[in-house]
Amino acid sequence: MSDRFAANNPQTLVKFLEGWLEGVAFIKEQPSRAYNLIGAIKDFNIPADLAKTMLEGVKLADYADNKTFFGSDASSDYSNIFKMAEEMYRELRLIKRIADPESSVDRRYVAG
């Protein structure tokens, strides 16, 4: 989502994040039921076994995972991955300048 939308709709963003984390918890706690629900979504139109197969290789990050990933400073996994990606793109000559990873992350929602 854009910075503008987030700034203008902070409660919507909070509700979205709460819903996402609730969904992650539900999938972890009741996977069979979750696969059936995902498969029942009209627009998806996929069987529960396919939903299960699709999610088997996916790491659904819960609140603790997100808090760890984003950390609290420039030594976070987020910053390290940002720097590695930046270096790869520089080597491929797709970007020229270096950005500060800290300028691209907003930890308010993870901290809150």
C-alpha positions in Angstrom: 0.0 0.0 0.0 1.1 3.5 -0.6 2.5 5.8 2.1 -0.3 8.2 1.4 -3.0 5.6 2.0 -1.3 4.5 5.2 -1.0 8.0 6.4 -4.6 8.8 5.6 -6.1 5.6 6.8 -4.1 4.4 9.9 -7.1 2.5 11.4 -7.8 0.7 8.2 -4.1 -0.4 8.1 -4.3 -1.6 11.7 -7.5 -3.5 11.0 -5.9 -5.1 7.9 -2.8 -6.1 9.9 -5.0 -7.6 12.7 -7.0 -9.5 10.2 -3.9 -10.8 8.5 -2.4 -12.0 11.8 -5.7 -13.6 12.8 -5.7 -15.4 9.5 -2.2 -16.7 10.0 -3.0 -17.9 13.5 -6.2 -19.6 12.1 -4.2 -21.4 9.4 -1.7 -22.6 11.9 -4.3 -23.7 14.5 -6.9 -25.2 12.2 -5.2 -26.0 8.8 -7.8 -28.4 7.5 -10.6 -26.0 8.1 -8.6 -23.2 6.6 -7.8 -25.1 3.4 -11.6 -25.8 3.0 -12.4 -22.1 3.6 -9.8 -21.0 1.1 -11.1 -23.5 -1.4 -14.6 -22.3 -0.9 -13.9 -18.7 -1.9 -15.8 -18.2 -5.1 -13.1 -16.2 -6.9 -10.4 -18.8 -6.1 -12.5 -21.8 -7.1 -9.8 -24.3 -6.0 -10.2 -27.6 -4.1 -9.0 -27.8 -0.5 -6.2 -30.2 -1.4 -4.8 -27.7 -3.8 -5.0 -24.9 -1.2 -3.1 -27.2 1.1 -0.4 -28.0 -1.5 -0.1 -24.3 -2.3 0.5 -23.3 1.3 2.8 -26.2 2.2 5.9 -24.3 1.1 4.8 -20.9 2.4 6.1 -19.5 5.7 3.2 -17.5 7.1 4.8 -14.9 9.4 3.0 -14.3 12.6 3.5 -11.2 14.8 6.7 -12.6 16.5 8.2 -13.5 13.1 7.5 -10.0 11.8 8.9 -8.4 15.0 12.1 -10.4 14.6 12.4 -9.8 10.9 12.0 -6.0 11.1 13.9 -5.7 14.3 14.5 -2.4 15.8 17.5 -1.0 14.0 19.9 -1.3 11.0 21.1 -4.8 12.1 17.7 -6.4 11.4 17.1 -9.1 8.8 15.1 -6.6 6.8 18.0 -4.3 6.6 20.4 -7.1 5.7 18.2 -8.4 2.9 17.7 -4.9 1.6 21.4 -4.3 1.4 22.0 -7.7 -0.3 19.3 -7.0 -2.9 20.7 -3.5 -3.4 24.2 -4.9 -4.0 22.9 -7.5 -6.5 21.0 -4.8 -8.4 24.1 -2.5 -8.4 26.2 -5.4 -9.8 23.7 -5.9 -12.5 23.8 -2.2 -13.2 20.1 -1.8 -12.6 20.6 0.8 -10.0 23.3 3.3 -9.3 22.8 4.9 -6.0 22.7 3.4 -2.5 19.7 3.9 -0.2 19.5 3.7 3.5 17.4 0.7 4.4 16.1 2.6 7.5 14.5 5.2 5.2 12.3 2.5 3.6 10.9 0.8 6.7 8.2 1.9 9.2 8.2 -0.1 12.4 5.3 1.7 14.1 2.8 -1.1 13.4 5.2 -3.9 14.4 6.1 -2.0 17.5 2.4 -1.2 18.3 
